[in-house]
Amino acid sequence: MTKGYLIFAQNNKSDDYVKMAYVLAMSIKLTQKTIANVTLVTDIPDAVQEHWKDVFDEVIANPWSDDAWFSTWKIENRWKLYTVSPYDETVILDADMLFLSDVSYWWDYLSNHNMCFVTKSRTYRGEVADDSFYRRTFIENNLPNLYSAFFYFKKSDETSEYWNTVKTITLNWKLFYKKFLPQETPKRLSMDVVFALAAKMHGISDDVTSSFDYPTITHMKAHAQNWKSAESKWNTQIGSYMNNNGSLKIGNYQQSGIFHYTEKDFLTPHIFKVYETLYRKSIDG
């Protein structure tokens, strides 16, 4: 059985998601002791810089037409990821994340499932995050609290049927939101909402959520840090410090696991250089 990580990265006018995916892939290669296969799916593979390509085991072109040609958020193509994944078992990752320690042992747990999402995110202090500020749609419409930033699936008939529903909702999201999400109806497409609604429609909410402490991510949305008050961006409220060995502190708290930084300006030239230096040293011996 082949296993690996799949990152979808489609740039928009303001954010370089391919660059973020490159840094994420380097962090995976540097930290994971066993499974460290990484595939990139992007709309313009030729735009991936030549010296970035060696960190990816494969670079796959977004298939068929571009369903996000009109969009600024560029998520409309994600329903295709089941079809394009080269692996029997896949973990889909958002591009704006870093792997800071080895989580290879998670795969033993994940492999017992057809699908599994992160359901409990963490603050930078390691607490279970109160994400209710961002999750009114989930609460009011009784959706499972899923995070598509980390989503495991195994190719199977059940998973294929689920992804067909994901496709249908994604391509007709306004109609589905109006019918099935009458309370706190989202005003734009969200893959977290799509995946959660599809799970509810298939009656598999309990099957795709974990009762364990993992898989989990440190989710750095400002209003999910359990602060008494929060600004719109977490990195205007607290400092971050990355050493040349790749260790990261937020405030006085050492980070580990998977760090979802969310604010794109977190990826500074210093952090980019740290990862490039560490990765090049690792492959040059």
Beta strands, then each sheet from edge to edge (+ up, - down):
strand 1: 3-9
strand 2: 38-42
strand 3: 58-61
strand 4: 89-93
strand 5: 97-99
strand 6: 115-118
strand 7: 147-154
strand 8: 218-219
strand 9: 240-242
strand 10: 248-250
strand 11: 253-254
strand 12: 258-260
sheet 1: 3+ 2+ 1+ 4+ 7- 6+
sheet 2: 5+ 12- 8-
sheet 3: 9+ 10- 11+
end
